[in-house]
Every structure is written in structure tokens, then in C-alpha cells.
């Protein structure tokens, strides 16, 4: 199973980095990093569905996504197109990323930046802040209840926001019980890598109205964003559709400006 392989490699790689860079060193770097920019606020602001545009070199299923990959160029194109935040893949073995990409993007644009990785250890949270991340992704399927709670607390302690990713009703319940305030529904099954927007459409009504809802993966058109807006989504995370386009900025521009329907989740829960 691809997720199991990724998690095993993540544990081994994190252990190697711990030997190379002691936690005490990272803590000092994290304390000196710029103040977080407010990822959660950016994903909820305004009256339109927010765009969290992604920077990634490759994927396990499709290989290299962009031959002329340049994190700064992509991020600037997204920002100019009206994106509200940038997600940066920092996993190297499977996605060709790195914390250097995150630092580059953070310096290139004034938008909040998310570290998207397989976070399993508080050390990775400190790494993210030391690299000037404004938020981190936490994947419920990869964590026990106590791990999720501990990582959420660590993220908050560093002034960052957590995008807590779920794929099923049970994972959503676990995320909410742990206190997640920003829920990301991944439309891609991490076991099969199959993608359908029906995952978000099925789970949206179970997300309280005061919790920010982000739909992730499989979003390819403005019509998709309109469908998700009708279900009460606050933001969308889009990566492959943008990275593989000849004009990433134009592709991003086509997805912004869709009106939010803020009360639709509350209405659905009441019926």
C-alpha cells in the first residue's frame, strides 16, 4: 500500500534528520522565524471560495508533473491570479519536494504557506516553523488519536494553523473531537489513489458551520468549485490541475471568485 510505504520512509527520514539537526537547533531557528501569516484566516476570509494553490514537482501515481518546475515562479503566478494561500509539498522521496521549496515560496509571495507532508512527529512541526511555514497538514489516517491531539497542540503552540485531513465519516469525527478548526476533505483515497468529489459532497453537511471546510484533490474546473460551493465549502486545495497547465496562473484565475454559500452546511445539518 502506497500510504504505508510513504509513512515508513517518513519515519526513517525524520530519524535521520534528527541525528543531523538536533531539536534544540531547530527550536532556535523556529523562534527566529517571521511571525505566521494566518493560514486559517486566509481560508475563511471574504465572500468567495478561497484558493489554496499547490506547488509540487511530482506525484507517486503520475511521476514528474512539470519539467520546468520552479517553486517561486509557480507561487508568484498563483498570487497574481488571486490565490489566497500556497500549499508546498515537502516530501522528497515520493513528491520531489523539500523544505527548501517552502522557504523559497515563503520569500517569493506575501501569502500564507502550508507545509504539506506526512507529519508524524512533533519534530516536523518545529521544522515547519523553522522554515517559516504558516501552517501544516495533519492526516488523520496516518495518526492515532493521541498523536493527532499532540500534533495539533504543538502546531498551535508555534502560532501556526493545522489543516486536518480526513476521508471518511470516522476520520471526520476523530478530527472534530480532537479540536480541529480547519478540516480538509481529501477526495483522493490514499489507499487506491482514486478521486471523486463525492467524498466532499458526502461529508460536508457533517462539518459544523463554524469550522472551515476545505475540499482537496480532483478539482479541475470552475464548475467543480461551483458544485463544492453549493455544499458549503470555504476553500479548495488544487495542485495537479495548476502545476500541469501551460499557464498555471491562468488555470488558477479560472477557479477564483466563485461565491461562497456560507449557510448551506448549517441548513443541511438542520434538515
N, C-alpha and C positions, 0 to 999 in steps of 0.2 A: 504494500500500500504506500502510495507516494507520501502521504502525510507522515506516516511512521518513519520513513527514510529521512524526511526533512527534519523532523524533531530529533532524531538520533544524531544527525550531523550537527544540528544547532547546539545540542548539549556538549558534544565533543569540541566544537569550535569555540564555544563560550569558555570552556575549561582551559583551552589553550590561551585565549586572550587574558584570562585571569592570571595566568602564570607570567605573561608578558607585561601586563599593565595592572599593578595592584589596585584594589578598590580605593585605597587612600589617595592615590594619584588621581583617579577619576573623579573622586569627590571634590578635590580642589579645583579641577577643571570645570566641573559642573557648577560650582559656586561662582566661578568667574564668568560663566556664560551669560549672554544677553537675556534680559527678562523675557519670559514666554509671551507670545503674541495673542493668546486667547483663541485656541482652535475651536472649542465648543461654541463660543460666542459667534465666531465666523460662520459656523454651520447652521446657525439658527436665525441670523440677522435678516432683516428685510422681508419683503412680501413675495419673493420668488424662490424657487427651488435652488439651493446653493450647489455649486460645483466644486467637488474635491477632485482635482485633476492629478493623474498619477504619472510618475516618472519611473520607468523600468526598462531594463535592457532586453530581458528575455523572460520566457516562462518555461516551466518543465514540460508542458504539453506541445508548445509550438516553437521552441528554440528562440533564436535571436529575432526580435521584433522590429528592430530598426538598425540598419547598417551604419548610419551616420549619427549614432546615439551621442547626445551631448546634454547632460542634465540641466545646465544653465540655460542653454538655448530653448529647450523644451519649457522650462519653468517660466521664462520671460514671455514666450508665446502664449502660454496659458494665462498669465497675469494680464497681458494686453487684451486677451479675448474676454476677460471678465470673470475668470475663475476666482473662487473665494479662498481656496487653500490648496496646498500641494501635498500629495502623498508620495513618499520616496521609498522604493524597495531597497532595503539594506542587506538582505540575504545575498551572499556571494555565490555559493555553490549551485543553487537552483535558479536564481533570478539574475545573476550577474551584477548585483548591487554592491553597496558598501557605504559605510558611514561617511566616507569622503564625498559621495554623491549628495548626501543630506546637507553636509556643510556647504557644499558648492551652491545648492539650491537656496539655502537659507540666506546666503550672501547675495544671491542674484535677484531676489524678489523681496517685497515687503509683506508677503502673505504668510500666514501660519503654515508650518510644515510638520507633517506627520511622519514619524518613523514607522514604516510598515515592515514588520518582520515577525518571526516566531518567537515571541518574548516568553521565556520560561523561568527567568532568574532575575531577582532584583538588580543584579549587576548590569543587566541590559538596560534597565530603566535609567541608571546613573550614566551609562554610556550615551544614551539618547540625549540626556540633558547636557552632558559634556560636549556633545556635537551640536548643541543649540536647538534641538528638537523642541517643538511646542506641544507635541502630543505623541502618544504611542498607540499601536494596535494591540489589543489583547484578545486572543482567540479562545473562546470558551471550550471548544472541542479539544484543545491542547492542554487544558488546565484542570486541576482538581478545584473543589470549592474553596479550600483554604488558600491555595496558590492564587486564585483569582482575587480573593479578598486582599491578600498581602500585596499583590502587584498593583491593585487599584489604590491601596493606601500609599504605597511608595510613589506612585505617579502623582498623586495629589500632594504629597509632602514636598515634591520638587516643583510644584506650581504648574504642572502640565495637565492636559486633559487626556482621557483614555477613550478611544473608540473601541467598544466592546463588541466583538463579532460573534454572531450566532447564525445557526442554520435551521434549527428545529424549535418546536414549542418548548421542549425540556430545557434546551440551552438558553432560550429567552428567559424562562422562569428563573434559571440559575443566575443569569446576568442581573436581572432586576432585583433579586433577593440580595445580591452582593452590593447593590447600591449604584449600579451603572446609570449614568445620566445621559450618555450618548450611545445608542445601540446601532450597530451596523449589521444589517441582514445580508449575508453573503448568498447570492443567487447561484453560486457555483458550489456543488457538492465536493468537498475536499477529498472524498474517497474515490469518487468516479470522475471528477472534473466536468461533469455535465452541468449545463447552465440553463436556468429558466427564471423569468421574472415572477413566476407564480409563487416562488418562495416568499418574496417580499409581500406580494398581494395577500398571501395566506396569513402571514404573521402580523401585518401592520395593525390590525384592529386590536391586537393584544398588547400593544405598546402604549402606555399612558400618554396623554396629550402633553404633559409637561416634560416628557423625556424626548430628546432629539432623536429622530429616526433617519438613518442613512441607508440607502439601498446601494449594494456593491455588486459589481460584476454583471456582464451580459447586457449592459445598457449601450445601445448602438445608435439610437436616433432620438430626435426631438419627440416623436410620438411615444417612445418608451418613457421619456421623462414625464410627458403629459399623463400617461397611464399611472405612473407611480405617484404623481402629484394628487391624482384623484383618490388614491388610497391613503393620503395623509403624510407622504414622505417629505422630510425637511430638506434633504440633501442627497446627492448621488455621487458615488465614487466611480470614476471612469478612467480606465487605463489603456487597455489594448486598442480600443477604438480610436483613441487620440494618438498614441505612440506610432501606430502603423499607418496613419494617414499621411499623405504627401504634404499636407499643410495642417499640422497639429493645432495651430491657433484657430484656423477656420473651422475645424471639426469641433473644437471647444466652444467657439462662438455660437454654433448651431444648437448647443444644449443649454445655454443660459437664457434667463428671462421668462421661464415658464412659471406662471403664478402658483403659489402655494395654496393649499386648501387646509388651513390650519385646524379647522374644526372637524374635519372628516373622520379622524380616528376616534374622537370623543363621541361623535354621532354613531359610529359603527359599534362602539362598545355599549352604547345605550339601547341598541336595538336587539 
